[in-house]
Amino acid sequence: MTMLTYSDINECVDFSPCLNDGTCVNTVGGFFCRCLNGWSGDNCGTCKSSFSFSEILHYWVKCCF
């Protein structure tokens, strides 16, 4: 009987895929990014197009300019 082993790549360490200070979370076979307010998308690279008033005060200038 042959025993197969699986070695997961930690994309968070090896590739640093999250942009704009997003936090990378490694998963088996992949990753996902937790984005800061004002950012969205798979890699936190998309500036949100609509904001609450408090988000505008804190993130608008950094995100959109």
Jmol script that loads the backbone (N, CA, C; Angstrom):
load data "model"
ATOM      1  N   MET A   1       0.846  -1.175   0.000  1.00  0.00           N
ATOM      2  CA  MET A   1       0.000   0.000   0.000  1.00  0.00           C
ATOM      3  C   MET A   1       0.899   1.249   0.000  1.00  0.00           C
ATOM      4  N   THR A   2       0.600   2.166  -0.896  1.00  0.00           N
ATOM      5  CA  THR A   2       1.333   3.421  -0.987  1.00  0.00           C
ATOM      6  C   THR A   2       0.593   4.487  -0.195  1.00  0.00           C
ATOM      7  N   MET A   3       1.342   5.203   0.624  1.00  0.00           N
ATOM      8  CA  MET A   3       0.738   6.270   1.426  1.00  0.00           C
ATOM      9  C   MET A   3       1.023   7.611   0.758  1.00  0.00           C
ATOM     10  N   LEU A   4      -0.021   8.343   0.443  1.00  0.00           N
ATOM     11  CA  LEU A   4       0.136   9.661  -0.162  1.00  0.00           C
ATOM     12  C   LEU A   4       0.190  10.725   0.924  1.00  0.00           C
ATOM     13  N   THR A   5       1.041  11.678   0.721  1.00  0.00           N
ATOM     14  CA  THR A   5       1.106  12.807   1.652  1.00  0.00           C
ATOM     15  C   THR A   5       0.765  14.077   0.891  1.00  0.00           C
ATOM     16  N   TYR A   6       0.234  15.027   1.602  1.00  0.00           N
ATOM     17  CA  TYR A   6      -0.170  16.302   1.012  1.00  0.00           C
ATOM     18  C   TYR A   6       0.588  17.414   1.717  1.00  0.00           C
ATOM     19  N   SER A   7       1.221  18.249   0.943  1.00  0.00           N
ATOM     20  CA  SER A   7       1.950  19.375   1.511  1.00  0.00           C
ATOM     21  C   SER A   7       1.267  20.661   1.054  1.00  0.00           C
ATOM     22  N   ASP A   8       0.672  21.367   1.994  1.00  0.00           N
ATOM     23  CA  ASP A   8      -0.027  22.613   1.679  1.00  0.00           C
ATOM     24  C   ASP A   8       0.970  23.754   1.590  1.00  0.00           C
ATOM     25  N   ILE A   9       0.839  24.570   0.571  1.00  0.00           N
ATOM     26  CA  ILE A   9       1.649  25.777   0.434  1.00  0.00           C
ATOM     27  C   ILE A   9       0.953  26.890   1.203  1.00  0.00           C
ATOM     28  N   ASN A  10       1.700  27.587   2.025  1.00  0.00           N
ATOM     29  CA  ASN A  10       1.146  28.734   2.751  1.00  0.00           C
ATOM     30  C   ASN A  10       1.300  29.967   1.866  1.00  0.00           C
ATOM     31  N   GLU A  11       0.258  30.272   1.110  1.00  0.00           N
ATOM     32  CA  GLU A  11       0.298  31.411   0.196  1.00  0.00           C
ATOM     33  C   GLU A  11       0.531  32.725   0.923  1.00  0.00           C
ATOM     34  N   CYS A  12       0.106  32.802   2.164  1.00  0.00           N
ATOM     35  CA  CYS A  12       0.256  34.043   2.928  1.00  0.00           C
ATOM     36  C   CYS A  12       1.726  34.371   3.176  1.00  0.00           C
ATOM     37  N   VAL A  13       2.539  33.345   3.409  1.00  0.00           N
ATOM     38  CA  VAL A  13       3.962  33.557   3.670  1.00  0.00           C
ATOM     39  C   VAL A  13       4.740  33.618   2.361  1.00  0.00           C
ATOM     40  N   ASP A  14       4.419  32.705   1.463  1.00  0.00           N
ATOM     41  CA  ASP A  14       5.200  32.574   0.239  1.00  0.00           C
ATOM     42  C   ASP A  14       4.933  33.673  -0.785  1.00  0.00           C
ATOM     43  N   PHE A  15       3.698  34.209  -0.814  1.00  0.00           N
ATOM     44  CA  PHE A  15       3.338  35.141  -1.882  1.00  0.00           C
ATOM     45  C   PHE A  15       2.806  36.496  -1.415  1.00  0.00           C
ATOM     46  N   SER A  16       2.447  36.672  -0.161  1.00  0.00           N
ATOM     47  CA  SER A  16       1.880  37.925   0.364  1.00  0.00           C
ATOM     48  C   SER A  16       0.822  38.506  -0.583  1.00  0.00           C
ATOM     49  N   PRO A  17      -0.286  37.795  -0.795  1.00  0.00           N
ATOM     50  CA  PRO A  17      -1.234  38.183  -1.831  1.00  0.00           C
ATOM     51  C   PRO A  17      -2.174  39.339  -1.494  1.00  0.00           C
ATOM     52  N   CYS A  18      -2.336  39.700  -0.223  1.00  0.00           N
ATOM     53  CA  CYS A  18      -3.312  40.727   0.154  1.00  0.00           C
ATOM     54  C   CYS A  18      -2.719  42.123   0.042  1.00  0.00           C
ATOM     55  N   LEU A  19      -3.464  43.013  -0.576  1.00  0.00           N
ATOM     56  CA  LEU A  19      -3.037  44.390  -0.788  1.00  0.00           C
ATOM     57  C   LEU A  19      -3.638  45.305   0.273  1.00  0.00           C
ATOM     58  N   ASN A  20      -3.132  46.522   0.357  1.00  0.00           N
ATOM     59  CA  ASN A  20      -3.714  47.592   1.169  1.00  0.00           C
ATOM     60  C   ASN A  20      -3.917  47.189   2.628  1.00  0.00           C
ATOM     61  N   ASP A  21      -2.903  46.558   3.193  1.00  0.00           N
ATOM     62  CA  ASP A  21      -2.896  46.135   4.605  1.00  0.00           C
ATOM     63  C   ASP A  21      -3.958  45.098   4.936  1.00  0.00           C
ATOM     64  N   GLY A  22      -4.446  44.355   3.937  1.00  0.00           N
ATOM     65  CA  GLY A  22      -5.361  43.261   4.194  1.00  0.00           C
ATOM     66  C   GLY A  22      -4.636  42.131   4.923  1.00  0.00           C
ATOM     67  N   THR A  23      -5.360  41.336   5.681  1.00  0.00           N
ATOM     68  CA  THR A  23      -4.786  40.225   6.432  1.00  0.00           C
ATOM     69  C   THR A  23      -5.033  38.922   5.678  1.00  0.00           C
ATOM     70  N   CYS A  24      -3.962  38.203   5.389  1.00  0.00           N
ATOM     71  CA  CYS A  24      -4.066  36.943   4.670  1.00  0.00           C
ATOM     72  C   CYS A  24      -4.348  35.810   5.650  1.00  0.00           C
ATOM     73  N   VAL A  25      -5.303  34.949   5.286  1.00  0.00           N
ATOM     74  CA  VAL A  25      -5.640  33.773   6.083  1.00  0.00           C
ATOM     75  C   VAL A  25      -5.419  32.546   5.196  1.00  0.00           C
ATOM     76  N   ASN A  26      -4.463  31.695   5.589  1.00  0.00           N
ATOM     77  CA  ASN A  26      -4.161  30.493   4.824  1.00  0.00           C
ATOM     78  C   ASN A  26      -5.244  29.443   5.056  1.00  0.00           C
ATOM     79  N   THR A  27      -5.618  28.751   3.985  1.00  0.00           N
ATOM     80  CA  THR A  27      -6.553  27.629   4.060  1.00  0.00           C
ATOM     81  C   THR A  27      -5.928  26.446   3.317  1.00  0.00           C
ATOM     82  N   VAL A  28      -6.448  25.277   3.503  1.00  0.00           N
ATOM     83  CA  VAL A  28      -5.936  24.118   2.778  1.00  0.00           C
ATOM     84  C   VAL A  28      -6.209  24.326   1.293  1.00  0.00           C
ATOM     85  N   GLY A  29      -5.163  24.412   0.518  1.00  0.00           N
ATOM     86  CA  GLY A  29      -5.293  24.586  -0.924  1.00  0.00           C
ATOM     87  C   GLY A  29      -5.559  26.004  -1.380  1.00  0.00           C
ATOM     88  N   GLY A  30      -5.454  26.982  -0.505  1.00  0.00           N
ATOM     89  CA  GLY A  30      -5.703  28.362  -0.918  1.00  0.00           C
ATOM     90  C   GLY A  30      -5.523  29.357   0.207  1.00  0.00           C
ATOM     91  N   PHE A  31      -6.223  30.472   0.100  1.00  0.00           N
ATOM     92  CA  PHE A  31      -6.158  31.554   1.070  1.00  0.00           C
ATOM     93  C   PHE A  31      -7.355  32.461   0.860  1.00  0.00           C
ATOM     94  N   PHE A  32      -7.607  33.348   1.819  1.00  0.00           N
ATOM     95  CA  PHE A  32      -8.530  34.454   1.592  1.00  0.00           C
ATOM     96  C   PHE A  32      -7.989  35.665   2.330  1.00  0.00           C
ATOM     97  N   CYS A  33      -8.440  36.829   1.926  1.00  0.00           N
ATOM     98  CA  CYS A  33      -7.976  38.082   2.527  1.00  0.00           C
ATOM     99  C   CYS A  33      -9.097  38.731   3.323  1.00  0.00           C
ATOM    100  N   ARG A  34      -8.776  39.191   4.521  1.00  0.00           N
ATOM    101  CA  ARG A  34      -9.680  40.035   5.312  1.00  0.00           C
ATOM    102  C   ARG A  34      -9.263  41.470   5.034  1.00  0.00           C
ATOM    103  N   CYS A  35     -10.161  42.206   4.397  1.00  0.00           N
ATOM    104  CA  CYS A  35      -9.845  43.566   3.961  1.00  0.00           C
ATOM    105  C   CYS A  35     -10.205  44.589   5.027  1.00  0.00           C
ATOM    106  N   LEU A  36      -9.411  45.654   5.079  1.00  0.00           N
ATOM    107  CA  LEU A  36      -9.739  46.789   5.938  1.00  0.00           C
ATOM    108  C   LEU A  36     -10.940  47.521   5.357  1.00  0.00           C
ATOM    109  N   ASN A  37     -11.625  48.286   6.187  1.00  0.00           N
ATOM    110  CA  ASN A  37     -12.746  49.101   5.706  1.00  0.00           C
ATOM    111  C   ASN A  37     -12.278  49.970   4.550  1.00  0.00           C
ATOM    112  N   GLY A  38     -13.094  50.053   3.538  1.00  0.00           N
ATOM    113  CA  GLY A  38     -12.771  50.860   2.367  1.00  0.00           C
ATOM    114  C   GLY A  38     -12.238  50.039   1.212  1.00  0.00           C
ATOM    115  N   TRP A  39     -11.879  48.780   1.463  1.00  0.00           N
ATOM    116  CA  TRP A  39     -11.307  47.918   0.438  1.00  0.00           C
ATOM    117  C   TRP A  39     -12.131  46.646   0.303  1.00  0.00           C
ATOM    118  N   SER A  40     -12.139  46.059  -0.895  1.00  0.00           N
ATOM    119  CA  SER A  40     -12.850  44.813  -1.130  1.00  0.00           C
ATOM    120  C   SER A  40     -12.134  44.039  -2.231  1.00  0.00           C
ATOM    121  N   GLY A  41     -12.693  42.897  -2.615  1.00  0.00           N
ATOM    122  CA  GLY A  41     -12.115  42.073  -3.662  1.00  0.00           C
ATOM    123  C   GLY A  41     -11.310  40.926  -3.091  1.00  0.00           C
ATOM    124  N   ASP A  42     -10.979  39.982  -3.957  1.00  0.00           N
ATOM    125  CA  ASP A  42     -10.249  38.795  -3.525  1.00  0.00           C
ATOM    126  C   ASP A  42      -8.935  39.141  -2.837  1.00  0.00           C
ATOM    127  N   ASN A  43      -8.263  40.174  -3.298  1.00  0.00           N
ATOM    128  CA  ASN A  43      -6.966  40.552  -2.741  1.00  0.00           C
ATOM    129  C   ASN A  43      -6.984  41.938  -2.102  1.00  0.00           C
ATOM    130  N   CYS A  44      -8.164  42.453  -1.780  1.00  0.00           N
ATOM    131  CA  CYS A  44      -8.316  43.781  -1.161  1.00  0.00           C
ATOM    132  C   CYS A  44      -7.761  44.888  -2.058  1.00  0.00           C
ATOM    133  N   GLY A  45      -7.898  44.720  -3.355  1.00  0.00           N
ATOM    134  CA  GLY A  45      -7.363  45.706  -4.282  1.00  0.00           C
ATOM    135  C   GLY A  45      -8.395  46.638  -4.881  1.00  0.00           C
ATOM    136  N   THR A  46      -9.657  46.500  -4.457  1.00  0.00           N
ATOM    137  CA  THR A  46     -10.721  47.317  -5.031  1.00  0.00           C
ATOM    138  C   THR A  46     -11.209  48.335  -4.013  1.00  0.00           C
ATOM    139  N   CYS A  47     -11.192  49.592  -4.409  1.00  0.00           N
ATOM    140  CA  CYS A  47     -11.705  50.663  -3.556  1.00  0.00           C
ATOM    141  C   CYS A  47     -13.229  50.605  -3.597  1.00  0.00           C
ATOM    142  N   LYS A  48     -13.860  50.562  -2.424  1.00  0.00           N
ATOM    143  CA  LYS A  48     -15.326  50.549  -2.389  1.00  0.00           C
ATOM    144  C   LYS A  48     -15.863  51.827  -3.008  1.00  0.00           C
ATOM    145  N   SER A  49     -16.983  51.716  -3.692  1.00  0.00           N
ATOM    146  CA  SER A  49     -17.545  52.883  -4.360  1.00  0.00           C
ATOM    147  C   SER A  49     -18.586  53.599  -3.511  1.00  0.00           C
ATOM    148  N   SER A  50     -19.056  52.972  -2.448  1.00  0.00           N
ATOM    149  CA  SER A  50     -19.997  53.647  -1.555  1.00  0.00           C
ATOM    150  C   SER A  50     -19.524  53.471  -0.115  1.00  0.00           C
ATOM    151  N   PHE A  51     -19.641  54.528   0.653  1.00  0.00           N
ATOM    152  CA  PHE A  51     -19.105  54.553   2.004  1.00  0.00           C
ATOM    153  C   PHE A  51     -20.126  55.117   2.979  1.00  0.00           C
ATOM    154  N   SER A  52     -20.034  54.671   4.221  1.00  0.00           N
ATOM    155  CA  SER A  52     -20.792  55.329   5.280  1.00  0.00           C
ATOM    156  C   SER A  52     -20.042  56.620   5.631  1.00  0.00           C
ATOM    157  N   PHE A  53     -20.679  57.505   6.354  1.00  0.00           N
ATOM    158  CA  PHE A  53     -20.045  58.768   6.715  1.00  0.00           C
ATOM    159  C   PHE A  53     -18.750  58.540   7.491  1.00  0.00           C
ATOM    160  N   SER A  54     -18.734  57.610   8.444  1.00  0.00           N
ATOM    161  CA  SER A  54     -17.509  57.372   9.228  1.00  0.00           C
ATOM    162  C   SER A  54     -16.398  56.782   8.362  1.00  0.00           C
ATOM    163  N   GLU A  55     -16.749  55.935   7.375  1.00  0.00           N
ATOM    164  CA  GLU A  55     -15.726  55.408   6.472  1.00  0.00           C
ATOM    165  C   GLU A  55     -15.121  56.521   5.623  1.00  0.00           C
ATOM    166  N   ILE A  56     -15.950  57.465   5.206  1.00  0.00           N
ATOM    167  CA  ILE A  56     -15.432  58.590   4.424  1.00  0.00           C
ATOM    168  C   ILE A  56     -14.404  59.351   5.244  1.00  0.00           C
ATOM    169  N   LEU A  57     -14.695  59.618   6.483  1.00  0.00           N
ATOM    170  CA  LEU A  57     -13.771  60.373   7.321  1.00  0.00           C
ATOM    171  C   LEU A  57     -12.438  59.660   7.504  1.00  0.00           C
ATOM    172  N   HIS A  58     -12.467  58.334   7.635  1.00  0.00           N
ATOM    173  CA  HIS A  58     -11.248  57.602   7.952  1.00  0.00           C
ATOM    174  C   HIS A  58     -10.483  57.076   6.739  1.00  0.00           C
ATOM    175  N   TYR A  59     -11.164  56.738   5.644  1.00  0.00           N
ATOM    176  CA  TYR A  59     -10.512  56.013   4.561  1.00  0.00           C
ATOM    177  C   TYR A  59     -10.583  56.649   3.182  1.00  0.00           C
ATOM    178  N   TRP A  60     -11.402  57.629   2.991  1.00  0.00           N
ATOM    179  CA  TRP A  60     -11.640  58.161   1.655  1.00  0.00           C
ATOM    180  C   TRP A  60     -10.371  58.668   0.984  1.00  0.00           C
ATOM    181  N   VAL A  61      -9.603  59.492   1.664  1.00  0.00           N
ATOM    182  CA  VAL A  61      -8.408  60.060   1.058  1.00  0.00           C
ATOM    183  C   VAL A  61      -7.396  58.974   0.744  1.00  0.00           C
ATOM    184  N   LYS A  62      -7.154  58.043   1.683  1.00  0.00           N
ATOM    185  CA  LYS A  62      -6.177  56.976   1.453  1.00  0.00           C
ATOM    186  C   LYS A  62      -6.614  56.064   0.315  1.00  0.00           C
ATOM    187  N   CYS A  63      -7.877  55.741   0.255  1.00  0.00           N
ATOM    188  CA  CYS A  63      -8.380  54.761  -0.693  1.00  0.00           C
ATOM    189  C   CYS A  63      -8.488  55.315  -2.102  1.00  0.00           C
ATOM    190  N   CYS A  64      -8.990  56.468  -2.245  1.00  0.00           N
ATOM    191  CA  CYS A  64      -9.394  56.943  -3.574  1.00  0.00           C
ATOM    192  C   CYS A  64      -8.483  57.974  -4.192  1.00  0.00           C
ATOM    193  N   PHE A  65      -7.434  58.395  -3.516  1.00  0.00           N
ATOM    194  CA  PHE A  65      -6.506  59.371  -4.111  1.00  0.00           C
ATOM    195  C   PHE A  65      -5.103  58.872  -4.079  1.00  0.00           C
TER     196      PHE A  65
END
end "model"
wireframe off; spacefill off
backbone 0.3
color backbone group
